[in-house]
């Protein structure tokens, strides 16, 4: 028997990487490019020490110190090493790290590493300290324990990312996202091997960065809620120390309402401006006037200030969602278009983009924008950021533009981890040549904050973004959903230990909503439901303002209900093989929901803020009662005790289907479609023979 | 029947304030100086609006905006007002706020306010915006709900604090406490009407503030963990916006190890220095050399830089725990003492203090120091900060020194809320004249961070500090412990909604310790225990370093177990009147603990980090088994069914007492003394006739 289970990049074996991980209870996320599991364990004790050789830098010493503290916090070994420095080069230390050279934190830097664990030694080798930092994250993920203590399993990992651009975009505008939330999200990004933090800094609802040159911009454009330059510098340093680039976005020429309270002269309509408090329905949207020659020196000076803060090569200029209604309504602008042979507003925007690109080039910056900017005449060296659909991604790649994708990665749309995970950037059928494929640099998860606040943003972003991070790092063929969920749960815990607040605010939000009552009835309900998907909440016709309270049940509910997902699995198992044991588990859950409604009604009496969910809770109760009957029917039939006349009639079947349909209608901003669909599977099963 | 229940300052009625609060389910904390409850309710709806008149300032507009958002977040009314400004002066608005003048944020400013709520209007009147801000906090605390919705009860509150100095000292050195933790603690302080944030910024283990003048101080003295000047400015602004003064402490001449890696020439022994990683056992402790004339211009320049950051009149110079062993060992310093007729090291320190005071006076700052500085010859205008005992407080007050107290308010000692609450600054027996009493300006809760980190500091500080805040604000005679606990629980929830992390990290810490196992067995155990009190953990002879992991069961456990406290109440009720119902409740709890041990042992198998608690859990199980028998004995006796020979023998009694004594011995860093003592009450009861 071979003592070594090898996994190579070969297609056949890659398919089995998830099986290998599961068999060995390994929780690495993202899954490495290549690994082989061996027999043996390296047990930890307080004498565990690390040494760094080769050509390391201060960033790696700091990262190694953080690694050591995190490992000790988890294992309580009382390690003896304090701050790691160049004196820590003892060849006898258990963990040996060797790097060839310090990394440059820019697009395309070498991120590969090798991690070898035997029962007595650990060796990390990497071209750059970036690779070494990733190896340390992988090592932390490999920590296991048995009755003898904590240990690392023997393994060889050869790892490198599939895409060089793996980002998270945070909209700090719609709701202000303060410094400390960004800092902790950087920690989370580093833990899942992401390497680009994209900050959406300006938009209609706020100008969220301090300008010392034009202080009226943030003073009149932010209600005092902005990132100071000192904070930006700290954020960039914190990110750079973790191998993460920071790409700033200054959205223009649209999405610029917040510039104009200070500088109305740069808008395309002559009027008084204020910060926008709505998210739509304010057409004609305030837009920069591309025909105003004074605008360009102003932007030039602003960019000159900003490049002192952001060392990365890229600046994102947005460029999205500009209908140009202010342009069309302005006779001077219309005249300018005719004069310059600009046939439509998009052509005018392309003209504007060209002017902006010249400014960026002057400061040695590369331009990047949302996919609307991909118009005839746009320069070939602009990075396209695809968001409206995959067509723009493949179109850009085919035309030779560098491109990244966020379509399908909008975590504020509250989809399931599965959906994000399977959002493969390009399909075989896209018919891209290898060279064209190379134009696809990666992607970014995006968290827009119309309906997220500092309190809820983590619960919208994590752990889903970890699934996206794996899509962008791991080989294309790593796509076992069940194993992803298994590992995501572990990764979610690790993120929590790092300080991410995706769970931490849940119970306090339920407590606030329960208004002094025991939170259990509300928790039983909210655990089962999900916030209404996509933008359906806004589509109900209610106008949301920037100051609308986002502390409702919708906001407390997690994007994906783990209870509902596991309940669905249970039902699938039961339908596949209806045993009494599975039936009892299902009935137990239905009973909890059925009985919860009366308890929740008691809470609602003293908790007016949750009144809106009463009809949803009632529906969940009714669904549960239906479900209980269906399980009983299936079990009776299974035992051969169901009389023919007791079988489900077509009328009854239709009636239940109607009931389900009625339950799906939006109410109270939360839904339990996963549970309805699971119950439908029972219904279908009763109709089978 | 009178429709109005009046409470005045008269002694008789003040005694009843807690009764009145409880009767009316009012949760104000701190209890106002004077209030009268009327009949009537003002229901909230989305038309609720506020207006500000008189002579308001920007600070109050911002505070009113925050109030509105917090009220809306709790009630989900979708209020229509956004940012409050001078345009919000509508006389028809439901909430009318009138202030006479903007406050100066300094010691002794008027903090009084009146709050009147009828069923249709709310009126707040205050001399300054400080009073108005306190009134808004009180108003939020008065929010109630019934089946008709959220409402404010009719009431008249006339409020002002007992002491003008109500502070929280945060040690940001021993473990670095970052910016965002300080910010959220300022929110908490404002919620409990505290008005001084005292930052302990430098100590042996770190120099935690940026000096642009002497950057080597923080660069070589902090391992990169310090508050930048930009952050300090933000903190001071954030605090000032909430009516809170910021007093910085630069501890000297002792507690100064972290100054000397950069400037060894200012120490009293010629050697190489490094940041201290231990908390004691490093005598002779590095100490400034008061005989070095170059030291004073250096401190002068440093203070000149710091006064640009801290506008408050006071600067705290520490001055504590200097044994002066480095001085005694230095022949030059000994010679200086003789030459200047300084008879001992304390006299030399008084000389040093005088020199420092002259520097502070130059910058128009008042000096403040720990009570060691109260020595003959010390200037009369120095604020004494009493910590070693109440004697120093009364001594200072009698000698005519201004003084505040922290003795009995050290929240890192992990005492009960009751102990902190009843820590009355001065007793009748202290025999202070009214003028001498006026020298007592108030007090400060203090959180030292040798065994607290950014993850755990909130759970050590809150809600206990809210009990201290009430001691310093409310009339002396407000001291009903039971009612304090009732209101503290509500206050604790409110602090949680504000973002304080005193509960939020609990489950994630238990999750990390449980290492993937269900956390319930560990939670059942940790809910019942308390971290070992005082410094007994350190007294076990284990040396703690600044990098020792503080993620143990000790660190997760709350300073005071609510489960144990409520269990003790249950037992007291039962002993007072042994009913079957109470007996069953007690037995139910004992059964949970008795049965938990086997489950916890299963967790421990895969969670090596909690091995140390196994013997403690076993003791809790044994105690529970004893307790179950005792309850049965008492119930049998109550029913007259206990036979004489079945009664507790003296031998058995002694044996159980011995068992209890053995259980109290320190093990695993946590204890359950409250439960042992409660069980002892059962034991004593079995011996009664």
HADDOCK unambig.tbl for C-alpha pairs under 7 A between the chains (distance, minus, plus):
assign (segid A and resid 72 and name CA) (segid B and resid 549 and name CA) 6.08 0.50 0.50
assign (segid A and resid 73 and name CA) (segid B and resid 549 and name CA) 5.01 0.50 0.50
assign (segid A and resid 73 and name CA) (segid B and resid 550 and name CA) 6.90 0.50 0.50
assign (segid A and resid 73 and name CA) (segid B and resid 551 and name CA) 5.59 0.50 0.50
assign (segid A and resid 74 and name CA) (segid B and resid 512 and name CA) 6.50 0.50 0.50
assign (segid A and resid 75 and name CA) (segid B and resid 609 and name CA) 5.58 0.50 0.50
assign (segid A and resid 76 and name CA) (segid B and resid 549 and name CA) 6.21 0.50 0.50
assign (segid A and resid 76 and name CA) (segid B and resid 609 and name CA) 5.79 0.50 0.50
assign (segid A and resid 78 and name CA) (segid B and resid 548 and name CA) 5.92 0.50 0.50
assign (segid A and resid 78 and name CA) (segid B and resid 549 and name CA) 6.63 0.50 0.50
assign (segid A and resid 82 and name CA) (segid B and resid 547 and name CA) 6.41 0.50 0.50
assign (segid A and resid 145 and name CA) (segid B and resid 606 and name CA) 5.71 0.50 0.50
assign (segid A and resid 145 and name CA) (segid B and resid 607 and name CA) 6.83 0.50 0.50
assign (segid A and resid 146 and name CA) (segid B and resid 605 and name CA) 6.57 0.50 0.50
assign (segid A and resid 146 and name CA) (segid B and resid 606 and name CA) 5.12 0.50 0.50
assign (segid A and resid 147 and name CA) (segid B and resid 605 and name CA) 4.98 0.50 0.50
assign (segid A and resid 147 and name CA) (segid B and resid 606 and name CA) 5.98 0.50 0.50
assign (segid A and resid 149 and name CA) (segid B and resid 608 and name CA) 5.51 0.50 0.50
assign (segid A and resid 150 and name CA) (segid B and resid 608 and name CA) 6.86 0.50 0.50
assign (segid A and resid 180 and name CA) (segid B and resid 180 and name CA) 6.17 0.50 0.50
assign (segid A and resid 230 and name CA) (segid B and resid 230 and name CA) 6.29 0.50 0.50
assign (segid A and resid 496 and name CA) (segid B and resid 508 and name CA) 6.47 0.50 0.50
assign (segid A and resid 497 and name CA) (segid B and resid 508 and name CA) 6.34 0.50 0.50
assign (segid A and resid 497 and name CA) (segid B and resid 512 and name CA) 6.73 0.50 0.50
assign (segid A and resid 504 and name CA) (segid B and resid 504 and name CA) 5.22 0.50 0.50
assign (segid A and resid 504 and name CA) (segid B and resid 505 and name CA) 6.88 0.50 0.50
assign (segid A and resid 505 and name CA) (segid B and resid 504 and name CA) 6.88 0.50 0.50
assign (segid A and resid 508 and name CA) (segid B and resid 496 and name CA) 6.49 0.50 0.50
assign (segid A and resid 508 and name CA) (segid B and resid 497 and name CA) 6.34 0.50 0.50
assign (segid A and resid 512 and name CA) (segid B and resid 74 and name CA) 6.49 0.50 0.50
assign (segid A and resid 512 and name CA) (segid B and resid 497 and name CA) 6.74 0.50 0.50
assign (segid A and resid 547 and name CA) (segid B and resid 82 and name CA) 6.42 0.50 0.50
assign (segid A and resid 548 and name CA) (segid B and resid 78 and name CA) 5.90 0.50 0.50
assign (segid A and resid 549 and name CA) (segid B and resid 72 and name CA) 6.09 0.50 0.50
assign (segid A and resid 549 and name CA) (segid B and resid 73 and name CA) 5.02 0.50 0.50
assign (segid A and resid 549 and name CA) (segid B and resid 76 and name CA) 6.22 0.50 0.50
assign (segid A and resid 549 and name CA) (segid B and resid 78 and name CA) 6.64 0.50 0.50
assign (segid A and resid 550 and name CA) (segid B and resid 73 and name CA) 6.90 0.50 0.50
assign (segid A and resid 551 and name CA) (segid B and resid 73 and name CA) 5.60 0.50 0.50
assign (segid A and resid 605 and name CA) (segid B and resid 146 and name CA) 6.57 0.50 0.50
assign (segid A and resid 605 and name CA) (segid B and resid 147 and name CA) 5.00 0.50 0.50
assign (segid A and resid 606 and name CA) (segid B and resid 145 and name CA) 5.70 0.50 0.50
assign (segid A and resid 606 and name CA) (segid B and resid 146 and name CA) 5.09 0.50 0.50
assign (segid A and resid 606 and name CA) (segid B and resid 147 and name CA) 5.97 0.50 0.50
assign (segid A and resid 607 and name CA) (segid B and resid 145 and name CA) 6.84 0.50 0.50
assign (segid A and resid 608 and name CA) (segid B and resid 149 and name CA) 5.55 0.50 0.50
assign (segid A and resid 608 and name CA) (segid B and resid 150 and name CA) 6.86 0.50 0.50
assign (segid A and resid 609 and name CA) (segid B and resid 75 and name CA) 5.57 0.50 0.50
assign (segid A and resid 609 and name CA) (segid B and resid 76 and name CA) 5.79 0.50 0.50
